[in-house]
Amino acid sequence: MSDLHVETRDGAPHLTFAHALGTGAWVWQPLLGHLPPDWGITTYDLRGHGQSGGAGDRMADHAADLTMLAPNGAWLVGLSIGGQIAMQAALDAPGRYAGLILCDTAPVIGSAEYYAARAARIRSEGMAPFAADQVKRWFAPAFAAAHPEVVAHAQARLAAQPVDGYLAACAAIGETDLSDDLSALDLPVLCLGGSEDVSTTPDTMCALARSLPRAEVRIIDGAGHLPLLEAPQAMADAIVEFITKDHATS
């Protein structure tokens, strides 16, 4: 198992967060400030990201990390690849978790060929040119224009991302297709997406919710692929309402 950089606080309900490809635990900070202070929180850098060592080119490896970190009865909160990791972890340990919050994700995101082409570009050019292009897909145009400092910070973080860890995670996404497994996820699920997300669109999030036995969908107006940075209050409100309204806070 890789050396993972983990931060945690006790409380109930407990939420364990898995971030998006090329980001890190840092990306959750604006959202966490809007969650109840007595809730338990675990954030970590995925294998080969941020301050975590190693690399993981199989979704099962990332799911095993999440399972190790999340206490029994936790809610798993996953963004993009983190959503796939959360789904895989819940499939691997039925009955272990209270529910899932799946943000801007899908059972299939791209293809092996798509990520192989990305890997070839990064090996040829390095992370910095790729990061400059990629962040344009992360944020809604209006938000990017109004908050260039947030975009610049995300771009700098992506440019500094360890290449081996990033490319291993790309390989994991490229080989992942959870479409045939979604019906087994019989637990409360909130599907959250940004209205301006061009990667996992609102239609994608609605389709994901329809494929799950007990899912609801909420689209956050004006946000792109990272609503936790673009609209953290709205995202936190949706999470708190979903967990507290109809579901036990274990």
C-alpha positions as CSV (number, residue, x, y, z in Angstrom):
1,M,0.0,0.0,0.0
2,S,1.3,3.5,-0.9
3,D,2.2,6.1,1.7
4,L,-0.9,8.2,1.7
5,H,-1.2,11.8,2.9
6,V,-4.3,11.8,5.1
7,E,-6.1,14.3,7.2
8,T,-9.0,13.4,9.4
9,R,-11.3,14.7,12.2
10,D,-13.7,12.7,14.3
11,G,-17.5,13.3,14.2
12,A,-20.8,12.0,12.9
13,P,-21.8,11.5,10.3
14,H,-18.4,10.8,8.8
15,L,-17.6,11.8,5.2
16,T,-14.5,10.4,3.4
17,F,-13.5,12.3,0.3
18,A,-11.8,11.1,-2.9
19,H,-10.7,13.9,-5.2
20,A,-10.5,14.3,-9.0
21,L,-7.6,13.3,-11.3
22,G,-4.8,15.9,-11.1
23,T,-6.1,17.7,-8.1
24,G,-5.6,16.7,-4.4
25,A,-7.1,16.9,-1.0
26,W,-6.6,20.7,-1.2
27,V,-9.5,20.9,-3.6
28,W,-12.1,20.1,-0.9
29,Q,-11.1,22.9,1.4
30,P,-13.7,25.5,0.3
31,L,-16.5,23.0,0.6
32,L,-15.4,21.7,4.0
33,G,-15.8,25.2,5.4
34,H,-19.5,25.1,4.7
35,L,-20.2,21.6,6.3
36,P,-21.2,21.3,10.0
37,P,-18.2,21.5,12.3
38,D,-19.3,18.4,14.2
39,W,-19.3,16.2,11.2
40,G,-16.4,13.7,10.8
41,I,-14.1,14.3,7.8
42,T,-11.3,12.3,6.1
43,T,-9.5,13.7,3.1
44,Y,-6.4,12.3,1.4
45,D,-4.2,12.6,-1.7
46,L,-4.8,9.7,-4.1
47,R,-1.8,7.4,-4.9
48,G,0.7,9.3,-6.9
49,H,-1.0,12.7,-6.2
50,G,0.1,15.6,-4.0
51,Q,2.0,14.3,-1.0
52,S,1.0,10.7,-1.4
53,G,3.6,8.3,-2.8
54,G,3.3,5.4,-5.2
55,A,0.9,5.1,-8.2
56,G,-2.2,3.1,-9.0
57,D,-3.1,1.9,-12.4
58,R,-6.1,-0.2,-11.3
59,M,-9.3,1.2,-9.9
60,A,-9.3,-1.7,-7.4
61,D,-6.1,-0.3,-5.9
62,H,-7.6,3.1,-5.3
63,A,-10.8,1.6,-4.0
64,A,-8.8,-0.5,-1.5
65,D,-7.2,2.7,-0.2
66,L,-10.5,4.4,0.3
67,T,-11.9,1.3,2.1
68,M,-8.9,1.3,4.4
69,L,-9.4,5.0,5.3
70,A,-13.2,5.2,5.5
71,P,-14.8,4.1,8.8
72,N,-17.7,1.7,8.8
73,G,-20.9,3.6,8.2
74,A,-19.2,6.5,6.4
75,W,-20.5,8.5,3.5
76,L,-18.2,8.3,0.5
77,V,-17.8,11.6,-1.5
78,G,-16.1,11.2,-4.8
79,L,-15.4,13.7,-7.6
80,S,-14.7,12.5,-11.2
81,I,-12.2,9.6,-10.8
82,G,-13.0,9.9,-7.1
83,G,-16.6,9.0,-7.9
84,Q,-15.5,5.9,-9.7
85,I,-13.3,5.0,-6.7
86,A,-16.3,5.5,-4.4
87,M,-18.5,3.3,-6.5
88,Q,-15.9,0.6,-6.7
89,A,-15.3,0.7,-3.0
90,A,-19.1,0.4,-2.3
91,L,-19.3,-2.6,-4.7
92,D,-16.3,-4.3,-3.0
93,A,-17.8,-3.9,0.5
94,P,-21.6,-4.1,0.3
95,G,-23.4,-2.8,3.4
96,R,-20.3,-1.1,4.8
97,Y,-21.2,2.5,3.9
98,A,-24.1,4.8,4.7
99,G,-24.3,6.2,1.2
100,L,-22.5,7.9,-1.7
101,I,-22.2,11.5,-2.9
102,L,-21.1,11.2,-6.6
103,C,-19.9,14.4,-8.1
104,D,-19.3,15.1,-11.8
105,T,-18.6,11.4,-12.5
106,A,-19.8,8.5,-14.5
107,P,-19.4,4.7,-14.7
108,V,-17.3,5.3,-17.9
109,I,-15.2,8.4,-18.4
110,G,-13.4,8.4,-21.7
111,S,-11.6,5.3,-23.0
112,A,-8.2,3.6,-22.9
113,E,-7.4,5.1,-26.3
114,Y,-8.3,8.6,-25.0
115,Y,-6.1,8.4,-22.0
116,A,-3.2,6.7,-24.0
117,A,-3.2,9.8,-26.3
118,R,-3.1,12.0,-23.2
119,A,-0.3,10.1,-21.8
120,A,1.7,10.3,-25.0
121,R,1.3,14.1,-25.0
122,I,2.4,14.5,-21.4
123,R,5.4,12.3,-21.9
124,S,6.4,14.4,-24.9
125,E,5.6,17.9,-23.6
126,G,5.5,17.6,-19.8
127,M,2.6,18.5,-17.5
128,A,2.7,22.3,-17.8
129,P,1.3,22.7,-21.4
130,F,-1.3,20.1,-20.7
131,A,-2.3,21.8,-17.5
132,A,-2.9,25.1,-19.3
133,D,-5.3,23.4,-21.6
134,Q,-7.0,21.1,-19.1
135,V,-8.1,23.8,-16.7
136,K,-10.2,25.3,-19.4
137,R,-12.4,22.2,-19.2
138,W,-12.6,22.3,-15.4
139,F,-14.3,25.7,-14.9
140,A,-17.4,27.4,-16.2
141,P,-16.3,30.3,-18.5
142,A,-18.1,32.9,-16.4
143,F,-16.5,31.7,-13.2
144,A,-13.0,31.5,-14.8
145,A,-13.4,35.1,-16.0
146,A,-14.4,36.3,-12.6
147,H,-11.9,34.3,-10.5
148,P,-8.7,34.0,-12.5
149,E,-6.8,33.4,-9.3
150,V,-8.7,30.1,-8.6
151,V,-8.0,28.9,-12.1
152,A,-4.3,29.9,-11.8
153,H,-4.0,28.0,-8.6
154,A,-5.6,24.8,-10.0
155,Q,-3.4,25.1,-13.1
156,A,-0.2,25.4,-11.0
157,R,-1.2,22.4,-8.9
158,L,-1.9,20.3,-12.0
159,A,1.4,21.4,-13.6
160,A,3.3,20.2,-10.5
161,Q,1.5,16.9,-10.4
162,P,3.9,13.9,-10.5
163,V,3.8,12.5,-14.0
164,D,4.0,8.8,-13.1
165,G,1.1,9.0,-10.6
166,Y,-1.0,11.0,-13.0
167,L,-0.5,8.6,-15.9
168,A,-1.2,5.6,-13.7
169,A,-4.5,7.1,-12.6
170,C,-5.3,7.8,-16.3
171,A,-4.7,4.1,-17.0
172,A,-7.1,3.2,-14.2
173,I,-9.9,5.4,-15.6
174,G,-9.3,4.2,-19.1
175,E,-10.0,0.6,-18.2
176,T,-13.0,1.3,-15.9
177,D,-16.5,0.6,-16.9
178,L,-18.9,0.1,-14.0
179,S,-22.1,0.3,-16.1
180,D,-23.2,-3.3,-15.5
181,D,-22.6,-3.0,-11.7
182,L,-24.6,0.0,-10.9
183,S,-27.8,-1.9,-10.0
184,A,-25.9,-3.5,-7.1
185,L,-25.3,-0.2,-5.4
186,D,-28.5,-0.4,-3.3
187,L,-27.8,2.5,-0.9
188,P,-28.7,6.2,-0.9
189,V,-26.8,8.1,-3.6
190,L,-26.8,11.8,-4.4
191,C,-25.5,12.6,-7.9
192,L,-24.2,16.2,-8.1
193,G,-23.1,17.9,-11.2
194,G,-22.3,21.4,-12.6
195,S,-24.6,22.8,-15.2
196,E,-21.6,23.9,-17.3
197,D,-19.6,20.7,-17.0
198,V,-18.4,19.6,-20.4
199,S,-16.7,16.4,-19.2
200,T,-19.5,14.8,-17.2
201,T,-22.5,16.7,-18.4
202,P,-25.8,17.2,-16.6
203,D,-27.3,14.6,-18.9
204,T,-24.5,12.2,-17.8
205,M,-25.3,12.8,-14.2
206,C,-29.1,12.3,-14.7
207,A,-28.3,9.0,-16.6
208,L,-26.1,7.9,-13.7
209,A,-28.9,8.6,-11.2
210,R,-31.5,6.7,-13.3
211,S,-29.1,3.7,-13.3
212,L,-28.9,3.5,-9.5
213,P,-31.6,2.0,-7.3
214,R,-31.9,4.8,-4.8
215,A,-30.4,7.9,-6.3
216,E,-31.3,11.6,-6.5
217,V,-29.7,14.2,-8.8
218,R,-28.9,17.8,-8.2
219,I,-27.4,20.1,-10.8
220,I,-25.6,23.2,-9.5
221,D,-26.3,26.1,-11.7
222,G,-23.3,28.0,-13.2
223,A,-20.7,25.5,-12.1
224,G,-18.4,23.4,-14.3
225,H,-16.5,20.2,-13.4
226,L,-15.4,21.5,-10.0
227,P,-18.5,22.9,-8.2
228,L,-16.7,22.4,-4.9
229,L,-14.5,25.3,-5.9
230,E,-17.0,27.2,-8.0
231,A,-20.1,27.0,-5.8
232,P,-19.0,25.4,-2.4
233,Q,-21.9,26.7,-0.5
234,A,-24.5,25.3,-2.9
235,M,-22.7,22.0,-3.0
236,A,-22.4,21.8,0.8
237,D,-26.1,22.7,1.2
238,A,-27.1,19.9,-1.2
239,I,-25.0,17.4,0.7
240,V,-26.2,18.4,4.1
241,E,-29.8,18.4,3.0
242,F,-29.5,14.9,1.4
243,I,-27.7,13.3,4.4
244,T,-29.9,14.8,7.1
245,K,-33.4,14.9,5.5
246,D,-34.3,11.3,4.9
247,H,-31.2,9.3,5.8
248,A,-29.7,8.2,9.1
249,T,-26.6,10.1,10.0
250,S,-24.5,7.2,11.2
